[in-house]
């Protein structure tokens, strides 16, 4: 039986300040909820290519296509990505939400 495609988003860190960002389909956003979601392996491969081009252009570093849960907020599926999406774990006053709202 074939494994179903897991939704994915493209993430990286801005080169100028290290902030975690997500590709929206047009630009980079600080919020995972704004991210363009790849629903198929072909769409995920397209995100990988976009990430490689952004890395080559020195826009972002640590570029990855990561799994997200199939929700409206695109909640990351793994704890590492949840931490990257919401901020540091040691100073709760520095945390952010996963969306601008």
GIPELIN-V878334 format. One record per residue. RES is the residue in three letters. OMEGA is omega in whole degrees, 0 to 359 (NA if undefined). Layout:
{{RES & OMEGA} {RES & OMEGA}}
This chain:
{{UNK & 181} {UNK & 177} {UNK & 179} {UNK & 178} {UNK & 177} {UNK & 179} {UNK & 183} {UNK & 174} {UNK & 178} {UNK & 180} {UNK & 177} {UNK & 176} {UNK & 178} {UNK & 181} {UNK & 186} {UNK & 182} {UNK & 177} {UNK & 182} {UNK & 176} {UNK & 181} {UNK & 182} {UNK & 181} {UNK & 184} {UNK & 187} {UNK & 179} {UNK & 185} {UNK & 180} {UNK & 181} {UNK & 177} {UNK & 187} {UNK & 180} {UNK & 179} {UNK & 179} {UNK & 189} {UNK & 171} {UNK & 183} {UNK & 174} {UNK & 182} {UNK & 182} {UNK & 178} {UNK & 179} {UNK & 178} {UNK & 177} {UNK & 178} {UNK & 176} {UNK & 176} {UNK & 178} {UNK & 179} {UNK & 178} {UNK & 178} {UNK & 179} {UNK & 179} {UNK & 179} {UNK & 177} {UNK & 180} {UNK & 179} {UNK & 180} {UNK & 175} {UNK & 182} {UNK & 173} {UNK & 180} {UNK & 183} {UNK & 179} {UNK & 168} {UNK & 188} {UNK & 179} {UNK & 173} {UNK & 176} {UNK & 182} {UNK & 178} {UNK & 180} {UNK & 182} {UNK & 183} {UNK & 180} {UNK & 179} {UNK & 184} {UNK & 184} {UNK & 186} {UNK & 179} {UNK & 182} {UNK & 175} {UNK & 179} {UNK & 179} {UNK & 182} {UNK & 187} {UNK & 176} {UNK & 185} {UNK & 180} {UNK & 184} {UNK & 180} {UNK & 182} {UNK & 180} {UNK & 179} {UNK & 183} {UNK & 175} {UNK & 176} {UNK & 180} {UNK & 176} {UNK & 182} {UNK & 183} {UNK & NA}}
